[in-house]
Every structure is written in C-alpha cells, then in structure tokens.
Amino acid sequence: MQKNITGIILAGGKSSRMGTDKGTILLNDITFTQHIINNLAPIVDEIIIVSDNENYDQFGVKRIPDNVKNYGPVAAVYTGLKASKTAYSIIVSCDSPKVDLDVFKPLLAHRNNKYDIVQYICNSRTTPLTALYNRKCLGIFKLALKNKIQKLRFVIKQLDDKTIPAPDEIKDKIVNINTPKDLERYNIC
C-alpha cells in the first residue's frame, strides 16, 4: 500500500465527561492510544500524538504539544498537520479505540489532491476526527486560529471535502467514547 501518510492522534482534550484521561483507558489490557497506534502503524510513515501531557511519551512515538493552547480540536489538527512531513495525514481522536484498517481503507481510497478532507457521515454526523486530511488545508486552519474560530465543524465547511457514507460494518468502530456510559454502551469495559 502506498504510504506518504502520517498518523496523527489527538490526545489533548480535558476528558471532563469521562473523569479520566481517555487515551490511557484500557481496552483488553491495552490503552485506547496503543490500539490506535497498532492499527495506524502498517499504513503510515510516522505517528504523531498531539498532547501537552507527557504521559503520552510512554507510547514511543513523537509527541508534540499544541501550538495554540486551549483551542480544542482546531488547534490540535493545525498542530498535527504542521508537524507532518507528508502530503496526507489520518487524524484520529484518542477516544476512538476501535478504529482499524477497515476504517482507514475507504478514506485512503478517496485520496485525491482535489480534497482537503475525506470524512465519513454516520448517523447524520460527519466524522472530522476520524478523517484523512490533505496538508494543503493548513492555511485555512491557520486563518481560523487567527480569527479565533474554535468550532472544528465551521472550519471543515471552509474545506473542499469528500464526505462518504460510513459502511455498516464500521459504524461501531468510528464512535467516540466520551463518558463512562459510552464505555458500557459499546461493550468496551
């Protein structure tokens, strides 16, 4: 499989609804973050974790702090894309431990310089935190931060996107686990 892709894991959230750092929660004795790393590794050239938390150094991949503090996913995506050395990056939130090659393949199949982002639509919602980004959209993120825009979905509307329906077999793999109830609902704990 052609690479020229960076895997970027966003792990900078406050995890206030979960009550503990989501990226280090265990699933089958492996942290959420390690599950994502294991599934990204075969298809990317490098993995970057965007987090100010030094605990993420334990994963043995490059960790970079947010360039713009307290600005949520807009700043995190910008930071990750800026650090990436490749034309494309798969961005995954650390609270999506069930992502795997079946999730990434359809995104990669639509890799095309025409699109800034390839994302899914699932249950009427797009998935910009499980998506393929083209590095050329970096300027739009930089402008959004300059204009103090914090809503990721607003920034995504400025991009040339390819939004594809999530196949039924991956819908439960692209969910975000945000609360203890989510852990129970998705039979993760």
ROPA-668659 format. One line per 4 residues: number of its first residue (from 1); for each residue z negated, y, x negated of C-alpha. Coordinates in steps of 0.25 Angstrom, whole numbers. Example, Ala and Ser with C-alpha at 12.3 -4.5 7.8 and 13.67 -1.06 7.14 Angstrom:
BEGIN
1> -31 -18 -49; -29 -4 -55 .
//
This chain:
BEGIN
1> 0 0 0; 4 14 -5; -9 22 -9; -9 36 -13 .
5> -21 37 -3; -35 42 -5; -46 37 4; -56 48 8 .
9> -69 44 14; -76 56 21; -91 54 20; -97 68 21 .
13> -102 68 35; -116 70 39; -117 57 47; -127 65 56 .
17> -123 56 68; -125 43 60; -138 48 54; -134 42 40 .
21> -122 43 31; -111 35 38; -103 32 25; -114 23 20 .
25> -117 16 33; -116 1 31; -105 -8 38; -106 -23 34 .
29> -115 -19 22; -104 -9 17; -105 6 19; -95 13 28 .
33> -89 20 16; -87 8 8; -80 1 20; -70 13 20 .
37> -69 13 4; -66 -2 5; -55 0 15; -48 12 9 .
41> -48 7 -6; -36 -2 -4; -27 9 1; -31 21 -7 .
45> -31 26 -21; -44 33 -21; -56 34 -11; -64 47 -10 .
49> -77 49 -2; -79 64 3; -94 66 3; -105 74 -3 .
53> -114 62 -2; -116 56 -16; -120 43 -9; -105 40 -8 .
57> -103 39 -23; -108 25 -21; -94 21 -16; -88 23 -30 .
61> -76 31 -25; -74 46 -27; -83 55 -18; -81 70 -17 .
65> -90 80 -9; -84 88 2; -77 101 -3; -82 109 8 .
69> -96 105 13; -100 103 27; -86 104 33; -85 90 38 .
73> -72 81 38; -62 93 36; -69 96 22; -70 81 19 .
77> -55 78 22; -52 90 14; -61 86 2; -55 72 2 .
81> -41 76 3; -43 86 -8; -49 75 -17; -38 65 -14 .
85> -27 63 -24; -18 56 -15; -8 61 -4; -15 53 7 .
89> -30 50 10; -36 41 20; -48 49 25; -59 40 32 .
93> -73 45 36; -85 37 31; -89 33 45; -77 24 47 .
97> -81 11 40; -71 2 48; -58 9 43; -49 -1 35 .
101> -35 -4 31; -30 -5 46; -35 9 48; -28 15 36 .
105> -15 7 36; -9 15 49; -14 28 43; -6 25 30 .
109> 6 20 37; 8 34 42; 6 41 29; 17 52 28 .
113> 17 65 21; 20 71 35; 6 69 40; -7 75 35 .
117> -15 65 42; -13 51 48; -25 48 58; -28 39 70 .
121> -30 43 84; -41 33 90; -47 35 104; -41 49 105 .
125> -47 54 92; -40 56 79; -46 50 66; -45 60 55 .
129> -56 54 47; -48 41 46; -35 46 42; -24 47 32 .
133> -23 62 26; -11 68 18; -17 76 7; -7 87 11 .
137> -16 91 22; -27 96 12; -23 111 14; -25 110 29 .
141> -40 105 27; -42 116 16; -37 126 26; -46 120 37 .
145> -58 121 28; -55 135 24; -54 139 39; -68 132 41 .
149> -62 121 50; -71 109 51; -65 101 62; -56 90 56 .
153> -48 88 69; -44 102 69; -39 101 54; -32 88 58 .
157> -24 95 69; -18 104 58; -12 92 50; 1 84 52 .
161> -6 71 58; -1 58 61; -11 52 72; -9 37 75 .
165> -16 29 85; -27 20 80; -23 5 81; -33 -2 90 .
169> -37 -11 78; -42 1 70; -49 9 81; -63 4 78 .
173> -60 6 63; -58 21 63; -71 25 71; -81 34 64 .
177> -95 28 64; -103 41 67; -116 36 73; -125 24 74 .
181> -119 21 88; -106 21 81; -111 10 72; -115 2 83 .
185> -103 4 92; -93 0 81; -102 -12 77; -104 -7 63 .
189> -118 -9 61 .
//
